Amino acid sequence: MVSIFILALSAAALVKFALHQWRMIWLTTANQPLSDSLRSVAGIETDSIGAQDFGTLMKLCGEVSPNLKRTTPWLREVKGYYVAMGILQKVLKPILRNSAWASDEMRLCSRFVAVVIDQHLSVDFERRAAVRSS
């Protein structure tokens, strides 16, 4: 019985560690600086990216490169997290009237997508410059 308890506790700790590690990876990415090229392509001020911009950025992600949604690590998971936070925000809105936690999480998801698009645009620009110079 004790060994089953230890196993369950260890599994729970491993899951918790994995979730924290995953969140730290995409938070680190979301905190990267954005270039002005994203603003010109997306039509969104890079300093004011909010939770409401997630749909626009995901649409732009598909327009910039259709393969980007499939090849980018964590993009599908961040989209799922964004949807979960949206549902959680709607469910808990009557209970937590002024809680901005879910909105902040959704804003970070939007920022992650913006950074992914920005990085893709930078790599694409560098490739085109290399082809022109050769």
Order of alpha helices (4+ residues) and beta strands (2+ residues): alpha-alpha-alpha-alpha-alpha-alpha
